[in-house]
Amino acid sequence: MDPYTHRRSARALEANGDLEEALSHYKAALALDPEYHFARRDLGVALASRGERKEAMRHPAHCLNPV
């Protein structure tokens, strides 16, 4: 599966309330393309909604300042 399909799957899963599976698809998308900023942003938002704010902030910040 390509990173774009992983992100689309993650968004659909998240919309249907399956946050855990969505997180795994966001992470899979980023494993395939670490510079896929939309997936990184969405992962950050999903982590924040789960209360993992410190980890969530890493992802959008990476979009602005890649390491």
C-alpha positions as CSV (number, residue, x, y, z in Angstrom):
1,M,0.0,0.0,0.0
2,D,1.3,3.5,-0.8
3,P,1.5,6.3,1.8
4,Y,-1.5,8.1,0.2
5,T,-3.7,5.1,0.5
6,H,-2.6,4.6,4.1
7,R,-3.6,8.2,4.9
8,R,-7.0,7.8,3.2
9,S,-7.6,4.6,5.1
10,A,-6.5,6.3,8.4
11,R,-8.9,9.2,7.9
12,A,-11.8,6.9,7.2
13,L,-11.0,4.7,10.2
14,E,-10.7,7.8,12.4
15,A,-14.1,9.1,11.1
16,N,-15.6,5.8,12.1
17,G,-14.2,5.9,15.6
18,D,-11.3,3.4,15.2
19,L,-8.5,5.7,16.4
20,E,-6.0,2.9,17.1
21,E,-6.2,1.4,13.6
22,A,-6.1,5.0,12.2
23,L,-2.9,5.7,14.1
24,S,-1.2,2.6,12.7
25,H,-2.1,3.7,9.1
26,Y,-0.8,7.2,9.7
27,K,2.5,5.8,11.0
28,A,2.7,3.4,8.1
29,A,2.2,6.3,5.7
30,L,5.1,8.1,7.4
31,A,7.3,5.0,7.4
32,L,7.0,5.0,3.6
33,D,7.3,8.7,3.1
34,P,8.7,10.6,6.2
35,E,8.1,13.9,4.4
36,Y,4.4,13.4,3.8
37,H,3.3,16.4,5.7
38,F,-0.4,15.9,5.5
39,A,-0.1,12.4,7.1
40,R,2.2,13.9,9.8
41,R,-0.2,16.7,10.6
42,D,-3.1,14.2,10.7
43,L,-1.1,11.9,13.0
44,G,-0.5,14.9,15.3
45,V,-4.2,15.8,15.5
46,A,-5.1,12.2,16.1
47,L,-2.5,11.9,18.9
48,A,-3.8,15.1,20.5
49,S,-7.3,13.8,20.5
50,R,-6.1,10.8,22.4
51,G,-4.5,13.1,25.0
52,E,-0.9,12.5,23.8
53,R,-0.2,16.2,23.5
54,K,3.6,16.2,23.8
55,E,4.0,13.5,21.2
56,A,1.3,15.2,19.0
57,M,3.3,18.5,18.9
58,R,6.4,16.7,17.5
59,H,4.6,15.9,14.2
60,P,3.4,19.3,13.0
61,A,6.6,20.9,14.3
62,H,8.5,18.4,12.0
63,C,6.7,19.9,9.0
64,L,8.1,23.3,9.8
65,N,11.6,22.2,10.8
66,P,12.5,18.7,9.4
67,V,15.3,17.0,11.2
